Each structure stands twice: as structure tokens, then as C-alpha cells.
């Protein structure tokens, strides 16, 4: 069974890739393109290692993945141009991971507090049920005492009619029963007071639980908003990259047309007998202020 996923480093580390893909772009920054992300593709075995590290990071807490960042940065930067950005990439990722760790710790703390409040609330409910049960028993005792008192009173009247000698004994027994009834009533009043106190505590705990739940919902809403902002920023970067690619294709088309035009003029001059001195064969294209030329 695979370890559970705790967080998503795919999104936290600058949307470097997504599960299910087979390649990714280099995470380096091109200084000549307004610090845009490099468009060099990383694939094959290197990409597989990147995905493996990201999956392992997802099973750890964010504050326990610092040892994986240097290797991930080395694999995520293209060999030809941006291997020198490993230190800066690790520093940037360390900041992002630290922010995610703080955010996750705050969320877990709220969850623990919520669980403690639920446990306390359950305990209060149990105590409340116990008090209600005891109150029911007291009511039963009171009813029994009232019945007993009535029976004693009837017996007292009966014994008074039979003999005045038993009057004092009956009075003493009646006083004892009344004292017991008073004690039970006082106990009932104390239990009722404790029941009211527990109900107030229950109300306070319920209010605190509602407040924590509202705070948790607000935090989740802020997280969703931040995720939307990051996705919009990524969409803007992708749109700018598409525009740069389109501009690059236009320059290549112009360059091809310029080369073809020069070649046609050269052919016409050869046909007219005006052959200039041959220049060395071009070896590569060179970029100049006005465009590209063979040099």
C-alpha cells in the first residue's frame, strides 16, 4: 500500500509538471527573455527521476524535504544552459516549501483544536446525560417518599384513633421522613444547578467550535483564491511565450525570404556575366541588430 499524499509539490514548486505527463520544461530562467522560463524539454529517464522525487516529497511533511531539493533542482535544469542556476532554484524552492509548511502546520493545528473541542463536547454531553439520569432517579425517590409520607400520615391517623400512646412515635417517624425528603430536595436543587452550569459550558464550547469552523472555512477559501491567482499568472506566462514563439516564426520567415531574394539576384548577375568574387561558404547564422545574416 502506497503512503498517503500529504501535499502536492507539483503545484507548490512553480507548476513544474503534473501527474500523468511524460515531459516537462526546464525550470531555469532565460535572462535574455525577460527572465521567462526556459523552453528546453526534459524527458525520458531524467523526467522519470523528477517524478519519483516529487512523489516521495508528497508523502513527507514540507519541512522534511530539504534534502531532496538539490537533486530535484539538478534534474529539473537543462544540461546545456541552466545548470548554473541550481543554487538559486533551491533557494527559491526552499522559500516556497517553508511557506507551504507554515500553512499546513496552521491547518493541522486548527484540525487538532477542532478535534479537542469535539472531544470536550462529547464529554460534556455524557456528563449531562448522567445528570439527567440521576435527576430522573431523584424524581422517582421523591415520588416514593411522597407516597410513603401519605401512607405514614394515614397510619398516624389510624393509630391516633386506636391509641394516643403511639402518637409521639408516629410524630418522630414523620419528622425523620420529612428530614429525608428535605435532604433529597436540596440534593435535587444542587444537581439542577450543576445541570445549568454544564448547559452553559456546552453553549460556550459550541460557540467556540462554530468560530473555529468558520476560521477553517475562511483559510480554505484563501487557499483556493491563491491557487486561482497562481493559475492565472501561469496562463499569462504561457500566453506571452506563445506570442514570442509566433514572433520568432515571423523572423524566420523574413530571414528565409531575404536569403531567397539575395540568391535570386546573385543568379541573375551570374547569368548576365557579372560574377563577383566568390566569398567563403557561410558556416552559420549570426544575429545582428537588423536581423540575421550568414557569416
C-alpha positions as CSV (number, residue, x, y, z in Angstrom):
1,X,0.0,0.0,0.0
2,X,1.4,3.4,-1.0
3,X,2.0,6.1,1.7
4,X,-0.7,8.7,1.8
5,X,-0.2,12.0,-0.1
6,X,0.1,14.9,2.4
7,X,0.6,17.9,-0.1
8,X,1.1,18.5,-3.8
9,X,4.7,19.6,-4.6
10,X,3.8,19.6,-8.3
11,X,1.8,22.8,-7.8
12,X,3.8,24.4,-5.0
13,X,7.1,24.3,-6.9
14,X,6.1,26.7,-9.6
15,X,3.8,24.3,-11.5
16,X,6.8,22.5,-12.8
17,X,4.8,19.5,-14.1
18,X,1.6,17.5,-13.5
19,X,0.9,13.8,-12.8
20,X,0.3,11.7,-15.9
21,X,2.6,13.8,-18.2
22,X,5.8,12.4,-19.9
23,X,7.9,15.5,-20.1
24,X,8.4,19.0,-18.7
25,X,10.1,22.3,-19.4
26,X,13.4,23.2,-17.7
27,X,12.7,25.3,-14.6
28,X,15.6,27.7,-15.4
29,X,15.2,31.4,-16.2
30,X,16.3,32.8,-19.5
31,X,18.0,36.1,-18.8
32,X,17.6,37.3,-22.4
33,X,13.8,36.6,-22.5
34,X,12.7,38.9,-19.6
35,X,13.6,36.1,-17.1
36,X,11.0,33.8,-18.7
37,X,11.1,30.1,-18.0
38,X,13.3,28.0,-20.3
39,X,11.5,26.1,-23.0
40,X,14.0,23.2,-23.1
41,X,12.2,19.9,-22.7
42,X,13.2,17.4,-20.0
43,X,12.0,13.9,-20.7
44,X,13.0,10.2,-20.6
45,X,14.9,8.8,-17.6
46,X,15.6,12.3,-16.2
47,X,11.9,13.1,-16.1
48,X,11.1,9.8,-14.5
49,X,13.6,10.6,-11.7
50,X,12.0,14.1,-11.3
51,X,8.5,12.5,-10.9
52,X,9.9,9.9,-8.4
53,X,11.4,12.6,-6.2
54,X,8.1,14.7,-6.4
55,X,6.1,11.6,-5.4
56,X,8.4,11.0,-2.4
57,X,8.1,14.6,-1.4
58,X,4.3,14.4,-1.5
59,X,4.4,11.7,1.2
60,X,6.6,13.8,3.6
61,X,5.8,16.9,5.5
62,X,7.0,20.0,3.7
63,X,9.5,20.8,6.5
64,X,11.2,17.3,5.9
65,X,12.0,17.6,2.1
66,X,15.0,20.0,2.2
67,X,17.4,17.1,1.4
68,X,15.6,16.3,-1.8
69,X,15.6,19.8,-3.3
70,X,19.3,19.9,-4.6
71,X,18.8,16.7,-6.5
72,X,15.5,17.8,-7.9
73,X,16.9,21.1,-9.0
74,X,19.8,19.4,-10.8
75,X,17.5,17.1,-12.7
76,X,15.0,19.9,-13.5
77,X,17.5,22.2,-15.1
78,X,18.7,21.6,-18.7
79,X,22.3,20.4,-19.2
80,X,23.2,22.9,-21.9
81,X,22.2,26.3,-20.4
82,X,20.9,26.4,-16.8
83,X,22.8,24.0,-14.6
84,X,24.4,27.1,-13.1
85,X,21.1,28.1,-11.6
86,X,20.9,25.2,-9.1
87,X,21.6,27.3,-6.0
88,X,19.1,30.0,-6.9
89,X,16.5,27.4,-7.8
90,X,17.0,25.6,-4.5
91,X,16.8,28.9,-2.5
92,X,13.5,29.8,-4.3
93,X,12.0,26.4,-3.7
94,X,13.1,26.5,-0.1
95,X,11.1,29.6,0.4
96,X,8.0,28.2,-1.3
97,X,8.3,24.9,0.8
98,X,8.7,26.8,4.0
99,X,5.5,28.9,3.3
100,X,3.6,25.7,2.5
101,X,4.9,24.1,5.7
102,X,3.7,27.0,7.8
103,X,0.4,26.9,6.0
104,X,0.0,23.2,6.5
105,X,1.0,23.4,10.2
106,X,-1.6,26.1,10.8
107,X,-4.3,23.9,9.1
108,X,-3.3,20.8,11.2
109,X,-3.3,22.9,14.4
110,X,-6.8,24.1,13.6
111,X,-7.8,20.5,13.0
112,X,-6.3,19.3,16.3
113,X,-8.1,22.1,18.2
114,X,-11.3,21.2,16.4
115,X,-10.9,17.5,17.5
116,X,-10.2,18.5,21.1
117,X,-13.3,20.7,21.2
118,X,-15.3,17.8,19.8
119,X,-13.9,15.5,22.5
120,X,-14.7,18.0,25.3
121,X,-18.2,18.5,23.9
122,X,-18.8,14.7,23.9
123,X,-17.6,14.6,27.5
124,X,-20.0,17.3,28.5
125,X,-22.8,15.5,26.7
126,X,-22.0,12.3,28.7
127,X,-22.0,14.2,32.0
128,X,-25.3,15.9,31.0
129,X,-26.9,12.5,30.3
130,X,-25.6,11.2,33.6
131,X,-27.0,14.2,35.5
132,X,-30.4,13.8,33.7
133,X,-30.4,10.1,34.7
134,X,-29.6,11.0,38.3
135,X,-32.3,13.7,38.2
136,X,-34.8,11.1,37.0
137,X,-33.8,8.8,39.8
138,X,-34.2,11.6,42.3
139,X,-37.7,12.3,41.0
140,X,-38.5,8.6,41.4
141,X,-37.3,8.7,45.0
142,X,-39.3,11.9,45.7
143,X,-42.4,10.2,44.3
144,X,-41.8,7.2,46.5
145,X,-41.2,9.4,49.6
146,X,-44.4,11.3,48.9
147,X,-46.3,8.0,48.7
148,X,-44.6,6.8,51.9
149,X,-45.4,10.1,53.6
150,X,-49.0,9.8,52.7
151,X,-49.1,6.2,53.9
152,X,-47.4,7.3,57.2
153,X,-50.0,10.1,57.6
154,X,-52.8,7.7,57.1
155,X,-51.2,5.3,59.6
156,X,-50.8,8.1,62.1
157,X,-54.5,9.0,61.9
158,X,-55.3,5.3,62.2
159,X,-53.1,4.9,65.2
160,X,-54.4,8.1,66.8
161,X,-57.9,6.7,66.6
162,X,-56.7,3.5,68.1
163,X,-54.4,4.8,70.8
164,X,-53.0,8.1,71.9
165,X,-49.9,6.3,73.2
166,X,-48.5,5.8,69.7
167,X,-48.9,9.5,68.8
168,X,-45.3,10.5,69.8
169,X,-43.7,7.6,67.9
170,X,-45.6,8.5,64.8
171,X,-44.6,12.1,65.0
172,X,-41.0,11.2,65.4
173,X,-41.1,8.9,62.4
174,X,-42.8,11.6,60.4
175,X,-40.1,14.1,61.3
176,X,-37.5,11.7,60.1
177,X,-39.2,11.2,56.8
178,X,-39.6,15.0,56.3
179,X,-35.9,15.5,57.0
180,X,-35.0,12.8,54.4
181,X,-37.4,14.5,52.0
182,X,-35.7,17.9,52.6
183,X,-32.2,16.4,52.1
184,X,-33.3,14.8,48.8
185,X,-34.9,18.1,47.6
186,X,-31.7,20.0,48.4
187,X,-29.7,17.4,46.5
188,X,-32.1,17.8,43.6
189,X,-31.6,21.5,43.6
190,X,-27.8,21.2,43.6
191,X,-28.0,18.8,40.7
192,X,-30.2,21.2,38.8
193,X,-27.7,24.0,39.4
194,X,-24.9,21.8,38.1
195,X,-27.0,20.9,35.1
196,X,-27.5,24.6,34.3
197,X,-23.7,25.1,34.6
198,X,-23.0,22.2,32.2
199,X,-25.5,23.6,29.8
200,X,-23.8,27.0,29.8
201,X,-20.4,25.3,29.3
202,X,-21.9,23.3,26.4
203,X,-23.2,26.6,24.8
204,X,-19.8,28.2,25.2
205,X,-18.0,25.2,23.6
206,X,-20.5,25.1,20.7
207,X,-19.9,28.8,20.0
208,X,-16.1,28.2,20.1
209,X,-16.4,25.2,17.7
210,X,-18.5,27.3,15.3
211,X,-15.9,30.0,15.4
212,X,-13.1,27.5,14.6
213,X,-15.1,26.0,11.8
214,X,-15.6,29.5,10.3
215,X,-11.9,30.2,10.6
216,X,-11.1,26.9,8.9
217,X,-13.5,27.7,6.0
218,X,-12.0,31.1,5.6
219,X,-8.5,29.7,5.4
220,X,-9.6,27.1,2.8
221,X,-11.2,29.9,0.8
222,X,-7.9,31.9,0.9
223,X,-6.0,28.9,-0.3
224,X,-8.4,28.4,-3.2
225,X,-8.1,32.1,-4.1
226,X,-4.2,31.9,-4.0
227,X,-4.4,28.8,-6.2
228,X,-6.6,30.7,-8.8
229,X,-4.1,33.6,-8.8
230,X,-1.2,31.3,-9.5
231,X,-3.1,29.6,-12.3
232,X,-4.0,33.0,-13.9
233,X,-0.3,34.0,-13.7
234,X,0.7,30.7,-15.3
235,X,-1.8,31.3,-18.1
236,X,-0.3,34.8,-18.7
237,X,3.2,33.4,-18.9
238,X,2.1,30.7,-21.4
239,X,0.3,33.4,-23.5
240,X,3.5,35.6,-23.5
241,X,5.6,32.5,-24.5
242,X,3.1,31.8,-27.4
243,X,3.5,35.4,-28.6
244,X,7.3,35.1,-28.5
245,X,7.1,31.8,-30.5
246,X,4.9,33.5,-33.1
247,X,7.3,36.4,-33.4
248,X,10.2,34.0,-33.7
249,X,8.4,32.3,-36.6
250,X,7.8,35.6,-38.3
251,X,11.5,36.5,-38.1
252,X,12.4,33.1,-39.5
253,X,10.0,33.6,-42.4
254,X,11.5,37.1,-43.2
255,X,15.0,35.7,-43.0
256,X,14.2,32.9,-45.4
257,X,12.7,35.4,-47.8
258,X,15.8,37.6,-47.6
259,X,18.1,34.7,-48.3
260,X,16.0,33.7,-51.3
261,X,15.9,37.2,-52.6
262,X,19.7,37.6,-52.4
263,X,20.2,34.2,-54.1
264,X,17.9,35.2,-57.0
265,X,19.9,38.5,-57.5
266,X,23.1,36.5,-57.5
267,X,21.8,34.1,-60.1
268,X,20.7,37.0,-62.3
269,X,24.2,38.5,-62.1
270,X,25.8,35.2,-62.9
271,X,23.5,34.9,-66.0
272,X,24.4,38.5,-67.0
273,X,28.2,37.7,-66.8
274,X,28.8,39.9,-63.8
275,X,30.1,37.3,-61.4
276,X,31.5,38.8,-58.2
277,X,34.4,37.4,-56.4
278,X,33.3,34.3,-54.5
279,X,33.2,34.6,-50.8
280,X,33.9,31.7,-48.4
281,X,30.9,29.4,-47.8
282,X,28.8,30.5,-44.8
283,X,29.2,28.4,-41.8
284,X,26.4,29.6,-39.5
285,X,23.8,32.3,-39.0
286,X,24.9,35.3,-37.0
287,X,22.4,37.6,-35.2
288,X,23.0,41.4,-35.9
289,X,20.9,44.5,-34.9
290,X,18.8,44.4,-38.1
291,X,18.1,40.6,-38.0
292,X,20.2,37.5,-39.0
293,X,23.0,37.2,-41.7
294,X,25.3,34.4,-42.9
295,X,28.8,34.8,-41.5
